Amino acid sequence: VLESRGIAKGIEACDAMLKTGSVEILRSNTTCPGKYMTIFTGNISDVESSLSIGKEILGKRYIDHLLLANVEKEVIQSIQGKTSSREIEALGLLEYFSVTGSIYGADAALKAADVGIVKMKMGFGIGGKSYLILTGKLAAVETAVQAGLAASQEHGFVFDSSLIPSPHPELISQLG
């Protein structure tokens, strides 16, 4: 992930990153408030090279980046807008100050417990914040929430969390 303060330079950096390494864009667009973010994947050396050139182009417009190796497949699918088809038994909600926080948290949560991602909203229309909704058995969701909090607290990104055992069906219908 590469995040910038400027939209024009963010788009320029995205183009240069694509030309530098063999990387694939998962998402590249504006975020709130008036920032630009590119999320991409590839082998570690190509991603490192692309990040380096992107940061160089951004200069003073650089905000943050995330380099995460061996990301859980479901995290990548969630970034692309796909969600878990699991039956919802309990909900774990994790809210972050940044997009990178939700990616760190999602990856740690999925590695810690047998849970799925119901929804992952990243910085678009919510003031640059992000949130993650997990599901699974209650004990697994509790473990995943704790792991998702711990991973992102190291980086100062956590805003809040909640755990909802047996959520109401009407609430579930509103999550999509």
Sequence and secondary structure as in RCSB ss.txt:
>XXXX:A:sequence
VLESRGIAKGIEACDAMLKTGSVEILRSNTTCPGKYMTIFTGNISDVESSLSIGKEILGKRYIDHLLLANVEKEV
IQSIQGKTSSREIEALGLLEYFSVTGSIYGADAALKAADVGIVKMKMGFGIGGKSYLILTGKLAAVETAVQAGLA
ASQEHGFVFDSSLIPSPHPELISQLG
>XXXX:A:secstr
 EEES HHHHHHHHHHHHHHSSEEEEEEEEETTTEEEEEEEE HHHHHHHHHHHHHHHGGGEEEE   SS  HHH
HHHHTT       SEEEEEEESSHHHHHHHHHHHHHHSS EEEEEEESSSSTT EEEEEEE HHHHHHHHHHHHH
HHHTTT EEEEEEEES  HHHHHH  
